[in-house]
Amino acid sequence: MKYYAELLGQTIKKARLAQRLTQAQLAAKANIDVRTIINIEKYRGNPKLEVLFFTNKFTKNRRKRNFQPRNALRKSSSSKIMFFD
């Protein structure tokens, strides 16, 4: 999970800075509390699905692989989900 939190936080921060927005401005744009943005960028918290939809829309076309692992998910022979980096 830490990998995804870091990827989300880095992606949001890069997109926000590219648009020259403060954390408060982005929070206002997303209609969420500024602490939510701060927590995401510090790899903390567990954002709601609505926040994730906004962040995906906000970062669209800024990164080709928003919040996806480097390689596809694969199932092992024991049908456990495994990640491959």
C-alpha positions in Angstrom: 0.0 0.0 0.0 2.9 2.4 0.7 3.8 2.3 -3.0 0.4 3.5 -4.0 0.3 6.2 -1.4 3.6 7.5 -2.6 2.6 7.4 -6.2 -0.6 9.2 -5.5 1.1 11.9 -3.4 3.9 12.5 -5.9 1.4 12.7 -8.8 -0.9 15.1 -7.1 2.0 17.3 -5.9 3.6 17.4 -9.4 0.3 18.2 -11.1 -0.5 20.9 -8.5 2.8 22.6 -8.8 2.7 22.4 -12.6 -0.5 24.4 -12.5 1.0 26.8 -9.9 -1.7 26.0 -7.3 -1.3 26.1 -3.6 -2.7 23.2 -1.5 -5.5 25.5 -0.4 -6.4 26.4 -3.9 -6.5 22.8 -5.0 -8.6 21.8 -2.0 -11.1 24.6 -2.9 -11.2 23.5 -6.5 -11.9 19.9 -5.3 -14.3 21.1 -2.6 -12.4 19.2 0.1 -10.5 20.2 3.2 -6.9 21.4 2.7 -5.8 18.7 5.2 -6.9 16.1 2.8 -4.4 17.4 0.1 -1.7 17.8 2.7 -2.2 14.2 3.9 -2.2 12.8 0.3 1.0 14.7 -0.5 2.6 13.3 2.7 1.5 9.8 1.8 -0.9 9.6 4.8 -4.6 9.0 5.1 -7.1 7.0 3.1 -8.8 9.3 0.7 -12.5 8.7 -0.2 -13.3 7.4 -3.6 -14.8 10.8 -4.6 -11.4 12.4 -3.9 -9.6 9.8 -6.0 -11.9 10.4 -8.9 -11.2 14.2 -8.7 -7.4 13.6 -8.4 -7.5 11.3 -11.5 -9.4 13.9 -13.4 -7.1 16.7 -12.2 -3.9 14.8 -13.2 -5.3 13.6 -16.5 -2.7 13.8 -19.3 0.0 14.8 -16.9 1.1 11.3 -16.3 0.4 8.3 -18.5 -0.1 5.8 -15.8 -2.1 7.4 -13.0 -1.9 5.3 -9.8 -1.2 2.1 -11.6 1.7 -0.3 -10.7 4.6 -0.4 -13.1 3.6 -3.8 -14.4 0.2 -5.4 -14.6 -1.3 -7.4 -11.8 -0.9 -11.1 -12.2 -2.4 -14.1 -10.5 -0.1 -16.8 -9.3 -0.9 -20.5 -9.6 -2.2 -20.4 -6.0 -4.7 -17.7 -7.2 -3.1 -15.1 -4.9 -2.7 -11.6 -6.4 0.9 -10.7 -6.8 2.5 -7.4 -7.9 5.5 -7.3 -10.1 7.7 -4.3 -10.3 
